[in-house]
């Protein structure tokens, strides 16, 4: 292997690599087949991001260059991509900084210094090191780390999961987002699928609780506006004055982390005012007497003290909600990131049963839709094969990655970290502890990626991953009832390969013979769609290739709980469940020490306020960063005055875990005592090299083992 200095690659030299790989930014010049003399090809695909919308699109290419990239005209995408994806081919696939060849670290970890090597050499060296680690320490010394960077059923982990279970690797609890919410709703309703997105147009009282669809659910927002034009009232419940709150009829702004108390306070008012739907309660719920006794402690006076809201706001909100028909509560993920996260969702999920909102078309709770696909699809090719099912190796929570990488108690310790579809150095809580672990010289870190992210800078080996325009996949959705196929629009650029192929090559190099490790991507897609379930009537591999996204064949008036039919053990909504550790949802605030409260008196919200990023994706693209503007901390005028901070001042936000440098923005978007910092920025591209997760902790939620990242206290000062 040639390791001369002139073979080292820095960030700028990726541009040269890209040119050699056949990339040209003229790819979106919208050339026609007539102009080039070549026949255009059009295929259907879908957005791979962790987003409830799952946009459907079609891509036209000529000679491996994209000439058109447009949204499909299906009822949900409706001919419009979200603002973050309109220039996706240039922003990702054809970006000049894209990694297009395997790289091996040549400098210190974190330096971003690499040399080019061949796939053959990279696979051989990684396989040898993995075999040595497994022989010496056992398979549990290997930890996979992946999440929502690619939500295709194939590239998310169909082959990767088999590989890791086959070698006996530690299991990763992928709970950082969604699991606390699901745990809470399942405790009440037994399922998460309620009102479907397109049916919100029939609602007349829409509560957007801890969600910001103007930015993060952009295809739902026009439907909400349509409902409003039909007479609906829009209420936003959010501790931050979001873009959605500004467009709503009423913004209710509780203190962060107090949603459970607010929901229980609404129940108190509804029951004490006798405006509940007693007939629905009698027929389709259990535990009303226990709930009624329980919520007496959540009277408006006490709830006002907890939430910081006026008593009249709590009373009026409860009455309006209970007496409006149809009423719907839209929740997504935002309010789960607190110690009471699951309890908040559990309490909120009880409200539609208390008021009988489920009886009405467009009424109830709107959350996720993934359960529809759990029934509809053939999961044989996605799930683990029978011989690998129910692995018994240890589990490590992804939120506690920093703790795991630095632990002296784990036996065996983590000796190899294999990352794909994720950028944990930016997105995982307790960032500095994560980076400390990534700096370990004895840790083998392997990353499959598009760009030199904060995580890849610590990698020993980087493998170039295909983009969604270059590989087969099938996409279910956790936010809509539409299924999409993804057909490659172009051949993989440079030496990029799908995640699935990376794990097939590793399996082969390690000498594994089992057929389940080598199933081809297209075969997995075809088998997954080969289902006889009624929801899949009229949907097939061929129809999706022809039409793009299709809606599952579900009833046109989807009303899952109009007559009960909850998926709980009793078939009813559970207000009370004696089998749970906490039979009733309760507000149990996190207890900070007196010293921590004194040193760090401000409550930090770190949320998805950027308009142009999708989580942390696209946050490295120059024109997007320019459009997004400065990295701001929202701070209340009174908190700013107390610290002699003026608008535009450069600040240090800090606590016992780290510090972040940021610009002050004085506003009333936050309550006094609360500051807000955006999630999504890459630490390496910020002054000071730290982002919001340098301040968050790996504290877990009450149920679901999610990340309570909003339970963060900080102090702020000028620099």
Secondary structure, DSSP 8 states (H G I E B T S, - for coil): ----GGGEE-TTHHHHHHHHTT--GGGGS---HHHHTS--EEEEEE--SS-SS--EEEEEEETTEEEEEEE--STTTTT---TTTTTHIIIIIT-TT---S-EEE-SSTTS--EEE--HHHHHHHHHHHHHHHHHHH-GGGEEEE--TT---TTTTTHHHHHHHHHTT-BEEE--SSSHHHHHHHHHHHS----S-GGGGGG-SEEEEES--HHHH-HHHHHHHHHHHHTT-EEEEE-SS--HHHHHSSEEE---TT-HHHHHHHHHHHHHHTT-S-HHHHHHHEE-HHHHHHHGGGS-HHHHHHHH---HHHHHHHHHHHHHSSSEEEE--SGGGSSTTHHHHHHHHHHHHHHHTGGGSTT-EEE---HHHHHHHS-GGGTS--GGG-S--S-EEEGGGHHHHHT-SSSSS---EEEEES--HHHHSSSHHHHHHHHT-TT-EEEEEESS--TTGGG-SEEEEB--GGGS-EEE--SSSSEEEEE--SS---TT-B-HHHHHHHHHHHTT---GGG---HHHHHHHHH----GGGTT--HHHHHHH--EE----SS--TTTT---SSSSSSEES--TTSSSSS---------HHHHHH--EEEEEE---SS-BTTBTTT-HHHHHHH-S-EEEE-HHHHHHTT--TT-EEEEE-SS-EEEEEEEE-SSS-TTEEEEES---GGGSTTS--GGGT----B-SSTT-B-TT-EEEEEEE-
